Amino acid sequence: YGSHLSLKIYVYDENEIDGLKDLLYGRDGSISSNACLKGQWGSQVKIHRLLLESRFRTRKKEEADLFFVPAYVKCVRMLGGLNDKEINQTYVKVLSQMPYFRRSGGRDHIFVFPSGAGAHLFRSWATYINRSIILTPEGDRTDKKDSSAFNTWKDIIIPGNVDDGMTKTGATVFQPLPLSKRKYLANYLGRAQKKVGRLKLIELAKQYPDKLECPELQFSGPNKLGRVEYFQHLGNSKFCLAPRGESSWTLRFYESFFVECVPVILSDQVELPFQNVIDYTEISIKWPSTSIGPELLDYLASIPDEVIEQIIGRGRQVRCLWVYAPDSEPCSTMRALMWELQRKVRQFHQSAETFWLHNGSVVNRNLVEFAKWKPPMPLP
């Protein structure tokens, strides 16, 4: 990325703004942050916790380059802590209490939306935070919405949250197998969800059961794969297929680097993280989702093991960027995120509600100096 990071980020405190606790723990405070730490949405908690400990954190708003708004809304919603209407109302309530958000029109504020829904989880995102920096694994959500909430110029794609047991240094919950001992050429481990690409793979596996493994994953009952079993299955193939699901991003893409199979992206609209520094053509394969069939398996079977080893080896060098570790680590998601955020910092922030006078003082429409702006702030 470069040689020098110089960044100051203010992290809003949960007690500082009325309603922020609801976005973190639900309307009655019953959702624990540890419950939200696990699974594919854990990045929302990890980023918050790691920023609180970061050397780039400042406790002075007036010197901050950027402002981080913590919220675990995806998890809170899934666990019944808030419904969609409450999420919307609470975000608006929170934003109306932020003078610094109003001053810049939200340009220097950061929000995390860690699921396929992206910022659409906040129904009125386009009205209130359309200028803000959004951290999300999801670069495309046009399958169910008229527009994508991801903007290439201001937003940042983050990796999905891979199980800590696979990303830790030292012995992990599963050790990669030599290629010669892997049972299958390729696999897809996930639910069908009535998605065309996934259904094609399941049918293909019925035709070629010795080459392609596609078990229908169960989330409960005796056939449910345990944590270790899941990674054992995933790592028993040379190639891990990653088709799109409800949205274009998929956690399997990131998991494949830790079980050391070559990820094959079958999601045409996918956006991948940190493309400024990673050449994805060196560490993965992207295949047209419209060509899922025997020709895909023939192509994968034609790749020599020594070439597969080289692709896996290059993936091994960059997978540290998928690990949510402190930004003091030389290679981690948080370190890369700091570099990406530094590129987003603008020297001058303004909004339609911000005005300035000859002496440099910033005022609102009523010519009240910025230091005297009182909540609730008028919002669009």
C-alpha positions in Angstrom: 0.0 0.0 0.0 2.7 2.5 1.0 5.0 3.4 3.8 3.2 5.8 6.1 -0.3 5.6 7.7 -1.5 8.8 9.3 -5.2 8.6 10.3 -7.4 9.5 13.2 -10.7 7.8 13.7 -13.3 8.7 16.3 -15.4 5.8 17.5 -18.8 6.9 18.9 -19.5 5.5 22.4 -22.6 3.5 23.0 -23.6 5.8 25.9 -23.0 9.0 23.9 -26.1 8.9 21.7 -29.6 7.9 22.5 -30.5 4.9 20.4 -27.0 3.6 19.7 -27.4 0.9 22.3 -30.5 -0.4 20.5 -28.5 -0.8 17.3 -25.9 -2.8 19.3 -28.0 -4.9 21.6 -31.6 -4.6 20.5 -34.6 -2.7 21.9 -34.4 -4.4 25.4 -30.6 -4.8 25.4 -30.9 -8.6 25.5 -28.6 -9.4 22.5 -25.0 -10.0 23.6 -22.1 -8.9 21.4 -20.5 -12.3 21.8 -23.5 -13.9 20.2 -23.0 -11.6 17.3 -19.3 -12.3 17.1 -19.7 -15.7 15.5 -20.8 -16.6 12.0 -20.6 -14.7 8.7 -21.7 -11.3 10.3 -19.0 -11.3 13.0 -17.1 -8.7 11.1 -19.4 -5.9 12.5 -18.3 -6.7 16.0 -14.7 -7.4 15.2 -14.1 -4.1 13.4 -15.7 -2.2 16.3 -13.6 -4.0 18.9 -10.4 -3.7 17.0 -11.0 0.0 16.3 -11.4 0.6 20.1 -7.9 -0.8 20.6 -6.4 0.8 17.5 -3.5 3.3 17.6 -5.4 5.3 15.0 -8.3 5.9 17.4 -8.8 9.4 18.7 -11.0 10.5 21.6 -11.2 14.1 20.2 -13.9 14.7 17.6 -12.3 18.0 16.5 -9.1 16.2 15.4 -10.8 13.2 13.7 -10.4 12.5 10.0 -13.2 9.9 10.1 -16.0 8.9 12.5 -17.0 5.3 13.1 -20.7 4.5 13.9 -20.9 1.1 15.6 -23.9 -1.1 15.1 -24.6 -4.8 15.0 -28.0 -4.5 13.3 -27.8 -7.5 11.0 -27.2 -9.8 14.0 -29.7 -7.9 16.2 -32.3 -8.3 13.5 -31.7 -12.0 13.0 -31.9 -12.6 16.7 -35.2 -10.7 17.0 -33.8 -7.6 18.8 -35.1 -5.1 16.2 -37.4 -5.3 13.2 -36.8 -3.5 9.9 -39.0 -0.5 10.8 -37.3 -0.1 14.2 -33.8 -0.3 12.6 -34.8 2.5 10.2 -36.3 4.7 12.9 -33.4 4.1 15.3 -30.7 5.0 12.7 -32.6 8.3 11.8 -32.8 9.1 15.6 -29.1 8.4 16.1 -28.0 10.5 13.1 -30.1 13.5 14.2 -28.0 13.7 17.3 -24.6 13.9 15.4 -23.4 17.5 14.7 -20.3 16.2 12.9 -22.4 14.0 10.6 -24.5 17.0 9.7 -21.5 19.2 9.1 -20.1 16.9 6.4 -23.3 15.5 5.1 -22.0 12.2 6.4 -19.0 12.1 4.1 -16.5 11.4 6.9 -18.7 8.8 8.7 -18.2 5.0 8.5 -20.9 2.4 8.7 -20.6 -1.5 8.6 -23.2 -3.6 6.9 -21.8 -7.1 6.9 -24.4 -9.1 5.0 -25.7 -9.7 1.5 -28.4 -7.0 2.1 -25.6 -4.4 2.5 -26.8 -1.0 3.4 -30.4 -1.9 2.3 -30.7 -3.2 5.9 -31.3 0.5 6.7 -34.3 1.0 4.4 -33.7 4.8 4.1 -29.9 4.6 3.5 -30.2 6.4 0.2 -31.7 9.5 1.9 -29.5 9.6 5.0 -26.1 7.9 4.4 -25.7 8.0 0.6 -22.5 10.0 1.0 -21.0 8.0 3.9 -18.3 5.3 3.7 -19.9 1.9 3.8 -17.9 -1.2 4.7 -19.6 -4.3 3.3 -18.7 -7.7 1.7 -21.5 -7.0 -0.8 -20.8 -5.0 -4.0 -24.1 -5.9 -5.7 -27.6 -6.2 -4.4 -29.6 -5.6 -7.5 -31.4 -9.0 -7.5 -34.1 -7.8 -5.1 -33.5 -4.0 -5.2 -33.6 -1.4 -8.0 -30.2 -0.1 -7.1 -27.0 -1.3 -5.5 -26.0 0.5 -2.2 -22.3 0.0 -3.1 -20.4 2.9 -4.6 -16.9 2.1 -6.0 -15.5 5.5 -5.3 -16.4 5.8 -1.6 -17.3 2.4 -0.2 -14.9 -0.4 0.8 -15.4 -4.2 0.3 -14.4 -6.2 3.3 -13.8 -9.9 3.6 -16.4 -12.2 5.2 -15.7 -13.4 8.7 -14.0 -16.8 8.6 -14.1 -19.1 11.6 -11.4 -18.1 14.1 -10.4 -21.7 14.4 -9.2 -21.6 10.8 -7.5 -18.2 10.8 -5.4 -18.4 13.9 -1.7 -18.9 13.7 -0.4 -22.3 14.6 -2.5 -25.5 14.7 -6.0 -24.8 13.2 -9.1 -27.0 13.4 -8.3 -28.6 10.1 -4.9 -29.2 8.4 -4.9 -29.1 4.6 -4.6 -32.5 2.8 -2.0 -33.1 0.1 -3.6 -32.8 -3.4 -3.0 -36.5 -4.1 -5.2 -37.5 -1.0 -8.2 -35.4 -1.9 -11.2 -37.4 -2.8 -12.9 -34.9 -5.2 -12.0 -32.7 -8.0 -14.4 -29.9 -6.8 -17.1 -29.3 -4.2 -19.9 -26.9 -3.4 -20.9 -26.9 0.3 -24.1 -24.8 0.7 -27.9 -24.7 0.4 -29.7 -24.5 -3.0 -31.9 -21.6 -2.0 -33.6 -22.0 -5.4 -30.7 -20.1 -7.0 -30.0 -21.1 -10.6 -26.2 -21.6 -10.3 -26.5 -23.6 -7.1 -29.2 -25.8 -8.6 -27.0 -26.5 -11.6 -24.1 -27.6 -9.4 -26.4 -30.0 -7.5 -27.6 -31.5 -10.7 -24.0 -31.7 -12.0 -22.9 -33.5 -8.9 -25.6 -36.2 -9.5 -24.2 -36.7 -13.0 -20.6 -36.8 -11.8 -20.6 -37.9 -8.1 -17.0 -39.1 -8.3 -15.8 -35.6 -9.3 -18.1 -33.1 -7.7 -19.4 -33.2 -4.1 -22.5 -31.2 -3.4 -24.2 -32.3 -0.2 -27.4 -30.4 0.8 -26.3 -28.7 4.0 -28.6 -29.2 7.0 -28.7 -26.6 9.7 -30.2 -28.9 12.3 -30.9 -32.6 12.9 -28.6 -35.7 12.7 -27.2 -34.8 9.3 -26.0 -31.4 10.3 -22.2 -31.0 9.6 -20.2 -30.0 12.6 -17.7 -27.2 12.5 -14.7 -29.4 11.9 -16.6 -31.7 9.6 -17.5 -28.8 7.4 -13.9 -27.8 6.9 -12.9 -31.5 6.3 -15.4 -31.7 3.5 -14.3 -28.3 2.1 -10.7 -29.3 2.1 -11.3 -32.7 0.5 -11.3 -31.2 -3.0 -8.8 -29.4 -5.2 -11.3 -26.7 -6.2 -13.9 -25.0 -4.0 -16.8 -23.6 -6.1 -18.3 -20.3 -4.9 -21.6 -19.6 -6.7 -23.7 -16.5 -5.8 -26.6 -17.0 -3.3 -29.1 -14.5 -2.1 -26.5 -11.9 -3.2 -23.2 -12.0 -5.1 -20.7 -12.4 -2.2 -20.0 -15.8 -0.6 -18.1 -16.8 2.5 -16.8 -19.9 0.8 -14.5 -17.8 -1.3 -12.6 -16.7 1.8 -12.8 -20.1 3.6 -11.2 -21.8 0.6 -7.9 -20.1 1.2 -7.6 -21.6 4.7 -8.4 -25.2 3.7 -6.1 -24.6 0.7 -8.3 -25.4 -2.3 -8.5 -23.1 -5.3 -11.6 -20.9 -5.2 -13.7 -20.9 -8.4 -15.9 -17.8 -8.5 -19.3 -18.5 -10.2 -20.8 -15.1 -9.4 -20.5 -12.6 -12.2 -21.3 -9.4 -10.3 -19.0 -10.1 -7.3 -16.8 -7.4 -5.9 -13.6 -8.5 -4.0 -11.7 -6.7 -1.3 -8.4 -4.8 -1.5 -8.2 -5.0 -5.3 -5.6 -2.2 -5.2 -3.0 -4.7 -3.9 -4.3 -8.2 -4.8 -4.3 -9.7 -8.3 -7.1 -12.1 -8.1 -6.2 -13.7 -11.4 -3.2 -15.1 -9.6 -5.0 -16.7 -6.7 -8.4 -17.8 -8.0 -10.5 -18.7 -11.1 -13.6 -16.8 -12.2 -15.8 -18.8 -14.5 -19.1 -17.6 -16.2 -22.1 -18.6 -14.2 -23.9 -19.2 -17.5 -21.5 -22.0 -18.3 -21.9 -24.2 -15.2 -21.9 -27.7 -16.7 -19.6 -30.6 -17.7 -17.3 -28.2 -19.5 -16.4 -26.6 -16.1 -15.4 -30.0 -14.7 -13.4 -30.8 -17.8 -11.6 -27.5 -17.6 -10.7 -28.0 -13.9 -9.6 -31.6 -14.5 -7.2 -30.3 -17.2 -5.2 -28.1 -14.7 -2.0 -30.0 -13.6 -1.4 -30.5 -9.9 1.8 -28.4 -9.9 -0.2 -25.4 -11.3 -2.8 -25.9 -8.6 0.0 -26.0 -6.0 1.3 -22.7 -7.3 -2.1 -21.0 -7.2 -2.6 -22.3 -3.6 0.9 -21.1 -2.7 0.1 -17.5 -3.9 -3.2 -17.6 -2.0 -1.3 -18.6 1.2 0.7 -15.4 0.9 -2.3 -13.0 0.9 -4.9 -14.8 3.0 -3.7 -12.9 6.1 -5.7 -10.0 4.6 -8.9 -12.0 5.4 -8.0 -12.2 9.1 -9.7 -9.7 11.5 -6.6 -9.1 13.6 -5.3 -5.8 15.1 -4.0 -3.2 12.6 -0.6 -3.4 14.4 -0.2 -6.8 12.6 1.9 -6.3 9.4 -0.8 -8.1 7.4 -4.4 -8.2 8.5 -7.9 -7.0 7.4 -7.6 -4.1 9.7 -4.2 -3.0 8.4 -5.5 -3.1 4.8 -8.7 -1.3 5.9 -6.7 1.5 7.4 -4.9 2.1 4.1 -8.2 2.0 2.2 -9.7 4.5 4.6 -6.8 6.8 4.4 -7.4 7.0 0.6 -11.0 8.0 1.4 -10.1 10.9 3.7 -10.9 14.3 2.1 -9.2 17.5 3.3 -12.5 19.4 3.1 -15.9 18.2 4.0 -19.1 20.0 3.3 -22.8 19.5 3.1 -25.8 21.4 1.8 -26.4 22.6 5.4 -22.8 23.8 6.0 -21.7 27.4 5.4 -18.6 29.4 6.3 -17.7 33.0 6.9 -14.7 35.2 6.2 -13.0 34.3 9.5 -13.1 30.6 8.8 -16.0 29.9 11.2 -18.5 27.2 10.1 -22.2 28.0 10.6 -25.6 26.5 9.8 -28.5 28.1 7.9 -29.3 30.2 10.9 -25.7 31.4 11.0 -25.2 29.6 14.3 -21.5 28.6 14.8 -20.7 24.9 14.5 -19.7 24.6 18.2 -23.2 25.7 19.2 -25.2 23.3 17.0 -27.7 21.4 19.2 -29.5 18.1 18.5 -31.8 17.2 17.0 -30.1 18.1 13.8 -32.4 18.7 10.8 -32.1 15.8 8.4 -33.2 15.6 4.7 
